Amino acid sequence: MKLFKKLRLFAFLGGVSIGFVFTAFQCQAQDFPNKPIRFVVGFAPGGSSDIITRLIAQKLSERLNQSVIVEQKVGATGLIANDFVAKSAPDGYNMVLLTGGHPVSAAVMNKLPYDPVKDFGMVSTVIAYPMVVTVPQDSPIKSLSDLLARAKAQPNKLTFSSAGIGSLQHLTGEWIASEAGVSMIHVPFKGAGPAMIDLLAGRVDVMVETSTFAYGQIRGGKLRGLASSASSRSPLMPELPTVAETLPGLDFSSWLGLAVAPGTPTVVVDKINRELRLILEMDDVKKRFAELGGTPIPSTPAQMRDRIEREIAVWKKVVDLKKIERQ
């Protein structure tokens, strides 16, 4: 009997302890943020991910009245930064912008250091920007239909560049070729800069890149835009046709989306989401996004998660169809 009473007492005290810890954790979450936030970025300074990270960090710092420190964790096409956040404490104090390449990595890599969906606390998508098919300004290729006609007449002769095997640029090019029933040779590079050099030198025929890079080169007269992967023409470049005008149903935009560690309290995720939505409504933010060829796309955490799951399925089909070797 005494043993039974002791066990009941221990159970009671254990319940009180757990309840106290849970209550303290909830109170801490309600008080978020009460210390500096770390916003990691997995890409080199100057790229679209880095630029948007710094802009959002500045705005969040102002709205939350707390320091938001941007920290570079470059390498493995963003995987190092993603993995850092995926394995961080579930408190919202470590953030990262996942990219449109996030579901691509899940489709082309045999093994990731994390689950691309379960190991992240999705907050909201932030910006969408299309991929753009371009050629040098002096190229004889005048339109996307012209490109596809040439590719059909001469299979595996035309070449297109990308930011690497299994990159978003690579899979977008393969998707377009697959839908058109043509074959082109993929030439991987370590980024848009080196690809641009070979494109202008005539060593590559076509470049597939993000609008954040391509729009500036088109405006500057170095490149001719053939088509954008967006669902409709951009008001920033209305003369640029969409891929869907030639290949109906093929539309896709890359994106950036804010994520924290899995298990972060809902009250914290909701607060960040709420503040982010207000930031994305700001005129100066919309203007900066427009300069980068993008538009704000706020979402719920569930919508961001659904988007990633949907895109993983799409890219897996492209990988299988084109027999792209998984890394």
N, C-alpha and C positions, 0 to 999 in steps of 0.2 A: 504493500500500500504506500509506504514511504517512497519507494522507487517510482511508483506511478505518479505521485505528486511532484516529485523532482522532475520527471520527464515533462509533465504538463507545464511546470514553471519554465523549464528550458525552452519549450515550444513557444510559450507566451513571450518570453524575453527575445527569442529569435525572431518572432513575428514583429515585435515592437522595433527591433533593430532594423529589419528589412523595411518596415514601414517608414522608419525615420530616414533611412538612406534614400528611399524612393521620394519621400517628401522633400528632402534637402535637394535632391537632383532636380525635381520639378521646379522648386523655388529658384535654383540656379539657372534653369532653362528660361524661366519667366524673366529673369534679370539679364538675359542675353542682349548685347554683349557687355561684359564687365572687364574685358581685357583685350589686348590687340588681336586682330584676326590675321591669319596668314593666308594669302591668296597665291597659290603656286601656279607657275606657267611652264609648260613643258617644251616650249619652242624658243628659238633665238629671238633676241630683241629686234623690233622692227616689223615682225610678221603680224598678220591680222589677229592671231590669237593673243599675242603680246600687247598689241595696241588696245584691243577691246578689254583685256584683263585690267590694264592700267586705268582705262577710262571708268570702268565699273567700280574698281577699287576706290578711286577718288570719290565717286558719287556716293558709294556706300559709307565711306568714312565720314562724309559730310552729314549724311542723313542719320547714321547711327551714333554720331558723336564719339567715335572710337577709331583708333588707328587701324588701317587695313594695309598690311605690308605685302608688297609684291615680291615674291622670291622665285628666282629662276631655277628650275630643276630640269635642265635640257637633256634630251637623249631619247633614243629608241622611239622616235616619232610620237612623243608625248606619253609613252607608257610609264616612264619613271615618275613623272608628276602625278599621273593618274593613280599609280600604285601607292604612292605616298599618302594620298588622301583616302584611298580605299582602306588603308590599314591604320589610319589615324583615329584618335579618340572620337566617339560619337557625340560631339558637343557643338558642332557648327563653327569651330574656330579654325578649321582648315578647309579651304575651298579650291576648286579647280574648274576651268572651263573645258568640258568635254567638247570634242569637235566632230564634224561629220565623218572624220576618219575613224572615230571610235567604233561604230558598228562595222566598218570595213575591216579593221584589225581583227574583230571577232570572226569575220567570215574567211579571212585569208591566213590566219595563224593557227597552227595546230594546238598551241597552248598559250594562254595568257596568264600573267601572275595574279589575275583576279577574275571574277565573274563580271562580264560587262554590264549586267543589269542588277543582279542581287547585291553586288558589293559597293553600290553607290546610293547615296540618298539624293535622288533627283530633286532639284528645286524648280527650275524653269529654263526653257530655251530662251535665248537672248537675241540672236541675230541670225538671219538667213541670207545667204548670198549664192547666186548660181555659179555653175561652172561655165566656161566659155571656150568654144572651139575657135582657134585663130590660126592665121597664116601670116607670113611676111607681107608687107604692103605691096611689094612687087611680084607676089606669087601669081601664077596663071590661074590658080583656083579662086573663083569669084564668089562661090556660095556653098552652102552645105550640100545641096543637091548635086552641084558640080563635083564636089569632093567625093561623094558616094558613087556617082556615075564613073568617075575615074578609078575608084577603088574596085568597083565591080568589073570594069573592063580589064584591069591589071591587078589580079589578086596578089596580095603580099608584096606589093612593090612600094606603095606609099607608107611612110613612117610617121608615127605620132609620138610625141614626148610625154613624159609624166614625171612626177616627183619621186618615183621609185616603184619597184615591183610591189603590187598589192596596195598602192596608194589610192586615194580617192580619185585622183586624176586618171590613173591607169584603168581602174574599173569603170569609170564614166566613159572613157574612150572605147573600151571593150563592149560596154552595154550598147553604145550607139552603133558600133560595127555589127554587133549581133542582131539588133533590131532591123538593120538595113540589109542584113544578109551578105555582108562584105568582110574581107579580111585585110587588115593592115598590120604592119610590123610595129610592135611596141618597143620604144627606146627609153629606158629608165635613166633619170638624172638625179642628182642630189639637191634638187630644188629648182625653182623657177629661173633663177639667174643663169646657171650653167645651161639650162635647156634653151633659154632665150638666145644665148650666144651661138649655139649650134643651129638654131632655127634661122637666125638672120644670116648665118654663113652658108645656108643652103644644105647643111648636112642632115637636117630633119625637115620634113614637109609640113607637119601640123603640130600645134601645141594645144594641149588641153589644160587649162589652168582656172583658178578661181577668179571671179570678177574683181576681187580686191587687188589682184595683180594685173589682170588683163585690161580692165577699163582704162587705167592710166596709160598703158602702152598703146591702146587704140586711139585715145584722145591725142596722144603725142605723135601719132602718125607712123609709128614703127610697125604696128600690126594691123591687120584687117580682121575684124570680127566676122565670123561666119554664122555663128548661132550661140544662143544662151540656153542653158538647160532649165531655166525658170519656166513656170507655167504660163506666164504672160510677158509681154515686152516691158522692159524697164522704162519708167518715165525719165530716167537719167540718160538712157541711150535708146530712144524709141526706134531708131533706124536699124537696130540690131535684131534680126529675126530670132524666134525661139526654135529649138530643135523640134518641138512638137508640130511646128508648121510644116515640117518635112516628114517627120516620123510621129504621127499622132499617138498620143498617150505616153510619150516619153518625156517626162518632166521631173526634175529633181533639183533641189537646192541644198548646198552644204549649209552648215549651221554651227553655232557655238551654244552650249548650254551649261548652266551653273549646277555643280554637284558638290555635295559634302559627304562625310563618312556615313556608311549605312548605320541605321539605328539612332541617328540624330533625332531628338524629340520633335514631334510634330509641331509643337508651339514655336520651336526655333526655325524649322523649315518654313512654316507659314509666315513668320515675321520677315525672313529674308525674301521670300517670294513677294510679299506685299510691298516691301521697299523697292525691290527690283522692278516691279510693275510701274511704280511711280517714276523711277529713274528712266525707264524706257519711253515714258510719255513726255520727257523733257525735250524742248525744241533743239537745244544744242546737241543732245545725244542723237536725236533723229538726223540732224544735219551731218554729224560726224559719220554716222552709219551710212548715210547716202553717199558721202565722199568716198567711202570704201566699197560702194556698190551693193550695200546691204540694207535690209529693213528690219525693224524690231519685231520679234515674234514671241511675246510673253505667253506662257502656258502654265498649266497646273503641273504639279509633280507627276501625276498619272499620265498626262498627255506626253510629257517628255519621255517617260519610260516606254509608253506605247510606240512612240516614234522610233526609238532605238531598237526595240524588238522587231518592228516592221522592217526597218532598213537592214538589219542583220539577215533577215530571211531573203530580202531582195538581192543583196550582195552575194549570199551563198549560192543563189541560183546562177548568177553571172559567173562566179568562180567555177562552178561545176560545168556550166554550158561551154565556157571557153577553155576548160581544162587547165586553169591557172594553178600552178604548183603551190600548195600551202606551205608556208614558211615554218 
